Amino acid sequence: MREIGVGLLGFGTIGAGVVAGLRKNGDLIAERVKARLVLRGIADIDLDRDRGVAADPALLTRDAAGVIRDPAIDIIVELIGGARIAGDFIRQSLEAGKPVVTANKALLAEQGEEIFGLAERANTDLYFEGSVGGTIPVIKAIREGLVANRIEAITGILNGTCNYILTRMDRQGMPFDAALQDAQARGYAEAEPSLDVDGRDTAHKAVLLASLACGSVVPMSAASIEGIRAITQEDIRNALEIEHRIKLLAFIAPRDREMEVRVHPTLVPLSSLLASVHDVFNAVQVKGDLSGETLYYGCGAGRDPTAGAVIADVVDIARNIVAGCHRRVPAVSVKPRDMTFLRIEETDNRYYVRVPLASGRNLAQKVRALLAARGVPVASVERKRGGGAAEPSAIAITETVKEKTLNAALAELSARDWVRAPVARIRFQT
């Protein structure tokens, strides 16, 4: 049986999962591909740490460039992470004409035009299923399963850390800080969690999905990003009272010459499937003009789920090699499109607004009056105590309004002496 050589750059958690997965299911994969995937090099700086999986010592090296140059290696798998070193190795691999599999969403989102362009010029494959949604094959679904569709909308829970934190706040009544500490203790959140909780990890994934949806590279600058640090227990309780749940959502809406790409906490109706996605799980809804709504759900992180997505990409490239073809399914075009990226300030939404109140009478009515006077249509305003001895708040639900109109009104509200803290607002799912 034909052998196809694989070189692995990065022997961390996911890299160890790839080694274990190839060992466990190597015979099954060989039967399906009609060729055997053979690991011929594993490069990492640390060759001594126990990964919980045995690797042939003869394969281990600190010389990643040597793995790339090895003529017996046909496919390069990059799992180093980060931008500079990993980016250099991906460039070297593509320039050598070797197809690459990566899960490096930050690199592809922030340097996509260069990386995808290099793959195009080198006429070689670049696959990246593991970069979005862990085990969920959403990239393959958009690139292949829904290829006959115009993608009209993508909405998704794309960060397991944030979803776990919000689940703990919802189910156990934890405040944000305690839920974050719990996520860190369980290994779901990094010691420095900003990339996750401030929404940038989700935005990296959203930008990649947006690029697939419109068929051309979408820059990171197109994304409006807001994280979950400001979500309080009061917000969680108030959301449930109106039969909603708060989730960090990515929203992509491509149109002919305009696109929205945004990431922010969102009030999702309890009747929605996304409201039932808990803990570290991810889910993505994709709406096509022919397919209608489709939903993709699964574990969004972890060694084996992500390694399975990486190996699936290796299998796709191996099938291309066996068939003697390249770029059967191109990655993302770098041909520029005449497209405007709509800023979130220009979008129209309904909002939940929480106004922390100082002492005084008729303050909820004052909130309603100020919002209405500034062009914000209000469906309801209710004064609520924050729980226990907490200070009261006015909770307003708006009708649909342009965000910049709301922002101007909220800035004015926050400046009032009867408002004791900055005003918070959360968008409803549209």
C-alpha positions in Angstrom: 0.0 0.0 0.0 1.2 3.5 -0.8 2.6 5.5 2.1 2.1 9.3 2.6 4.6 11.0 4.9 3.3 13.4 7.6 5.5 15.9 9.5 4.1 17.3 12.7 5.3 20.7 14.0 4.2 21.1 17.6 4.0 18.2 20.0 1.7 19.8 22.6 -1.8 18.8 23.6 -3.3 18.7 20.2 -0.2 17.3 18.6 -0.2 14.4 21.1 -3.8 13.9 20.1 -2.9 13.6 16.5 -0.2 11.1 17.2 -2.6 9.0 19.4 -5.4 9.3 16.8 -3.2 8.2 13.9 -2.0 5.2 16.0 -5.5 4.3 17.1 -7.3 4.6 13.7 -4.4 4.2 11.3 -5.6 1.0 9.7 -9.1 2.3 9.4 -7.8 5.5 7.7 -5.6 3.5 5.4 -8.5 1.4 4.3 -10.6 4.5 3.5 -7.8 6.5 1.8 -6.1 3.5 0.0 -2.9 4.8 1.4 -1.2 4.7 4.8 -0.5 7.9 6.7 3.0 7.6 8.2 4.5 10.0 10.8 8.0 10.7 9.6 8.9 13.6 11.9 7.8 15.4 15.0 9.3 18.7 15.9 9.1 20.5 19.2 11.3 22.6 21.4 10.6 20.3 24.5 11.3 16.7 23.7 11.3 15.5 27.3 7.9 16.2 28.7 5.5 13.3 29.1 2.5 13.8 26.7 0.7 10.7 27.7 1.4 9.1 24.3 4.5 7.2 23.2 6.3 8.5 20.1 9.2 6.8 18.4 12.3 8.7 19.7 13.8 8.5 16.2 11.0 10.8 14.9 11.6 13.5 17.6 13.6 16.6 16.6 14.0 20.3 17.5 14.7 21.0 13.8 11.3 22.0 12.4 12.9 23.3 9.2 14.5 19.9 8.7 11.1 18.3 8.9 9.8 20.7 6.2 12.7 20.0 3.9 12.5 16.2 4.3 11.6 14.8 0.9 9.9 11.8 2.5 7.3 14.1 4.1 4.4 15.0 1.9 2.1 16.9 4.4 3.0 19.4 7.1 0.8 19.7 10.2 1.4 22.9 12.1 0.2 22.9 15.7 2.7 25.2 17.3 0.3 28.1 17.7 1.2 31.8 17.9 1.9 34.0 14.9 5.6 34.6 14.3 7.3 31.1 14.5 4.3 29.2 13.3 3.7 31.6 10.5 7.3 31.3 9.3 7.1 27.5 9.2 3.8 27.6 7.3 5.3 30.0 4.8 8.4 27.7 4.3 6.1 24.7 3.8 3.9 26.4 1.2 6.9 27.8 -0.6 8.3 24.3 -0.8 5.0 23.2 -2.4 4.0 21.1 0.6 0.3 21.1 1.6 -0.3 22.4 5.2 -2.9 21.5 7.9 -3.2 24.0 10.7 -5.5 24.9 13.6 -4.0 28.3 13.9 -7.1 30.6 13.7 -5.3 33.7 15.0 -2.6 33.5 12.3 -5.1 32.9 9.5 -7.5 35.6 10.7 -4.8 38.2 11.2 -2.5 37.3 8.3 -5.0 35.5 6.0 -4.4 37.6 2.9 -0.7 36.7 2.9 -1.0 33.0 3.9 -4.0 32.2 1.7 -2.3 34.1 -1.2 0.9 32.1 -0.7 -1.0 28.8 -0.9 -2.8 30.0 -4.0 0.5 31.0 -5.8 2.2 27.8 -4.7 -0.8 25.8 -6.1 -0.9 23.7 -2.9 -3.5 22.9 -0.3 -4.1 24.7 3.0 -6.7 23.1 5.3 -7.8 24.5 8.7 -10.9 22.7 10.0 -9.5 22.5 13.5 -9.3 26.3 13.8 -13.1 26.7 14.2 -15.4 24.7 16.5 -13.1 21.9 17.5 -14.7 18.7 16.3 -17.5 20.4 14.4 -16.9 20.1 10.6 -18.4 23.5 9.9 -15.7 24.6 7.5 -16.1 21.6 5.4 -19.9 22.1 5.5 -19.6 25.6 4.2 -16.8 24.9 1.6 -18.4 21.7 0.3 -21.8 20.7 1.6 -23.3 24.2 1.1 -21.3 25.2 -1.9 -24.5 25.5 -4.0 -25.8 28.2 -1.6 -25.4 31.8 -1.1 -24.7 32.0 2.6 -27.2 34.5 4.1 -26.2 34.3 7.8 -24.0 32.5 10.2 -24.7 32.6 14.0 -22.6 30.7 16.4 -21.3 29.9 19.9 -17.6 29.5 19.1 -15.8 29.8 22.4 -16.1 26.9 24.9 -14.5 28.9 27.7 -17.0 31.7 27.5 -19.9 29.3 27.1 -18.7 27.4 30.2 -18.5 30.6 32.3 -22.0 31.7 31.2 -23.3 28.2 32.0 -21.9 28.4 35.5 -23.4 31.8 36.0 -26.7 30.6 34.8 -26.9 27.2 36.5 -24.9 27.7 39.7 -25.6 31.4 40.2 -21.9 32.2 40.2 -20.7 35.8 39.6 -18.4 36.2 36.7 -15.1 36.2 38.6 -16.0 32.9 40.4 -17.1 31.3 37.2 -13.8 32.3 35.5 -11.8 30.9 38.4 -13.7 27.6 38.1 -13.0 27.5 34.4 -9.3 28.1 35.0 -9.2 25.4 37.7 -10.7 22.9 35.2 -8.2 23.8 32.5 -10.9 25.5 30.3 -9.5 29.0 30.7 -5.9 30.2 30.5 -4.3 31.9 33.5 -4.4 35.1 31.4 -8.0 34.7 29.9 -8.3 37.9 27.9 -8.2 36.3 24.5 -11.3 34.3 25.4 -13.4 36.4 27.7 -12.8 39.7 25.7 -14.1 38.0 22.6 -11.1 38.0 20.4 -10.8 34.2 20.0 -14.4 34.1 18.9 -13.7 37.0 16.5 -10.8 35.1 14.9 -13.1 32.2 14.2 -15.9 34.6 13.0 -13.5 36.2 10.5 -12.6 32.8 9.0 -16.2 31.8 8.7 -17.0 35.2 7.1 -14.2 34.7 4.6 -15.6 31.3 3.6 -19.1 32.7 3.4 -18.2 35.5 1.0 -15.4 33.6 -0.8 -12.7 36.2 -0.2 -10.4 37.1 2.8 -12.1 39.2 5.4 -9.8 41.3 7.6 -9.9 41.4 11.3 -10.6 45.1 11.2 -14.1 44.1 9.8 -15.1 42.6 13.2 -16.8 44.4 16.0 -15.9 42.7 19.2 -17.3 42.8 22.7 -16.6 40.2 25.5 -18.4 39.0 28.6 -16.6 40.6 31.5 -19.5 43.1 32.1 -22.2 40.4 32.4 -23.6 40.3 36.0 -25.7 37.9 37.9 -28.5 40.5 37.7 -28.3 40.3 33.9 -28.5 36.5 34.0 -31.6 36.6 36.2 -33.3 39.3 34.3 -32.7 37.5 31.0 -34.3 34.3 32.4 -37.3 36.3 33.6 -38.0 37.4 30.0 -37.3 33.8 28.7 -33.9 34.5 27.3 -30.4 33.2 28.0 -27.2 35.2 27.5 -24.7 33.7 25.1 -21.5 35.1 23.5 -22.5 34.9 19.8 -20.6 35.5 16.6 -22.9 36.9 13.9 -22.0 37.0 10.2 -24.3 38.4 7.6 -23.0 38.6 4.0 -24.9 40.5 1.4 -24.0 41.5 -2.2 -21.7 44.3 -1.3 -22.0 44.6 2.4 -21.3 42.4 5.4 -21.7 42.4 9.1 -19.2 40.6 11.3 -19.8 41.0 15.0 -19.1 39.2 18.3 -20.9 40.2 21.5 -23.1 38.9 24.4 -26.6 38.3 23.1 -30.0 37.6 24.6 -31.1 34.3 22.9 -34.7 33.1 23.3 -35.0 29.9 25.4 -36.9 28.4 22.5 -33.8 28.7 20.3 -31.5 25.7 19.9 -28.5 27.9 20.7 -29.9 28.6 24.2 -29.6 24.9 24.9 -25.9 24.7 24.2 -24.1 24.5 27.5 -20.6 24.1 29.1 -17.7 23.9 26.6 -19.9 22.9 23.6 -20.1 24.9 20.5 -22.8 25.3 17.9 -23.1 27.1 14.6 -26.2 27.9 12.6 -25.7 28.5 8.9 -28.5 29.8 6.7 -28.2 29.2 2.9 -30.6 30.5 0.3 -31.3 27.0 -0.9 -30.6 24.9 2.2 -32.4 27.1 4.8 -31.2 26.8 8.4 -28.6 24.0 9.2 -27.1 23.5 12.7 -23.7 22.1 13.6 -23.0 21.1 17.2 -20.2 19.4 19.1 -17.3 19.7 21.5 -15.6 23.0 20.7 -12.2 22.2 22.2 -10.1 19.5 23.8 -7.3 17.2 22.6 -9.2 14.4 20.9 -12.0 16.4 19.2 -9.6 19.0 17.8 -7.1 16.3 16.8 -9.9 14.5 15.0 -10.6 17.6 12.9 -6.9 18.0 12.1 -6.5 14.3 11.0 -9.6 14.7 8.8 -7.9 17.5 7.0 -4.8 15.3 6.6 -7.0 12.6 5.1 -8.5 15.1 2.6 -5.1 16.1 1.5 -4.0 12.5 1.3 -6.9 11.7 -1.0 -5.9 14.6 -3.2 -2.4 13.2 -3.4 -3.7 9.7 -4.2 -5.9 11.2 -6.9 -3.0 13.3 -8.3 -4.8 16.6 -7.8 -4.1 19.9 -5.9 -6.5 22.5 -4.6 -9.6 20.5 -5.4 -11.3 22.5 -2.7 -9.4 25.9 -2.6 -9.0 27.5 0.8 -10.0 31.2 0.5 -9.5 33.5 -2.4 -7.4 36.6 -1.9 -9.0 38.3 -4.9 -10.4 41.5 -3.4 -14.2 42.1 -3.5 -16.0 45.3 -3.7 -17.5 45.0 -0.2 -18.2 47.3 2.7 -18.0 46.0 6.3 -20.9 47.5 8.3 -19.8 48.8 11.7 -21.9 47.8 14.6 -22.9 51.4 15.3 -24.8 51.3 12.0 -26.8 48.2 12.8 -30.4 48.1 14.0 -31.2 45.9 17.0 -33.5 45.5 20.0 -31.8 46.0 23.4 -31.9 45.1 27.1 -30.7 48.2 29.0 -29.7 48.1 32.7 -29.5 51.5 34.5 -28.0 51.3 38.0 -30.0 53.8 40.0 -29.1 56.0 43.0 -31.7 57.0 45.6 -34.6 59.0 44.4 -38.2 58.8 43.3 -39.7 58.1 39.8 -36.3 57.3 38.4 -37.6 54.5 36.1 -39.9 57.1 34.5 -37.0 59.4 34.1 -35.1 56.6 32.2 -38.1 56.1 29.9 -38.5 59.9 29.3 -34.8 60.4 28.5 -34.6 57.4 26.1 -37.8 58.5 24.3 -36.6 62.1 24.0 -33.4 60.9 22.4 -35.2 58.8 19.8 -35.0 55.4 21.5 -38.4 53.6 21.3 -39.0 51.8 24.6 -41.2 48.8 25.0 -41.0 48.6 28.8 -39.2 50.0 31.8 -39.2 48.4 35.2 -37.5 49.2 38.5 -35.8 46.1 40.0 -33.7 45.5 43.1 -30.4 43.8 42.3 -31.0 40.9 44.7 -30.5 40.9 48.5 -29.3 44.3 49.7 -28.1 45.3 46.2 -29.0 48.7 44.9 -31.9 49.0 42.4 -31.7 49.2 38.7 -34.1 50.3 35.9 -34.4 47.6 33.3 -35.5 48.9 29.9 -36.4 46.8 26.8 -36.2 48.8 23.6 -37.8 48.4 20.3 -35.6 48.2 17.2 -33.2 51.2 17.1 -29.9 52.1 15.4 -27.1 51.4 17.8 -25.4 54.8 17.5 -28.7 56.4 18.5 -28.9 54.2 21.6 -25.2 54.8 22.4 -25.7 58.6 22.5 -28.7 58.2 24.8 -26.9 55.8 27.1 -23.9 58.2 27.3 -26.3 60.9 28.4 -28.0 58.6 30.9 -24.6 57.6 32.5 -23.9 61.3 33.1 -27.0 61.8 35.3 -26.3 62.2 39.0 -29.1 59.7 39.8 -27.3 57.0 37.8 -24.7 55.4 40.2 -22.7 53.4 37.6 -22.2 53.0 33.9 -25.2 51.8 32.0 -25.1 48.3 30.5 -26.8 47.1 27.4 -27.1 43.7 25.7 -28.5 43.1 22.2 -31.3 40.7 21.5 -30.7 38.0 18.9 -32.0 39.1 15.5 
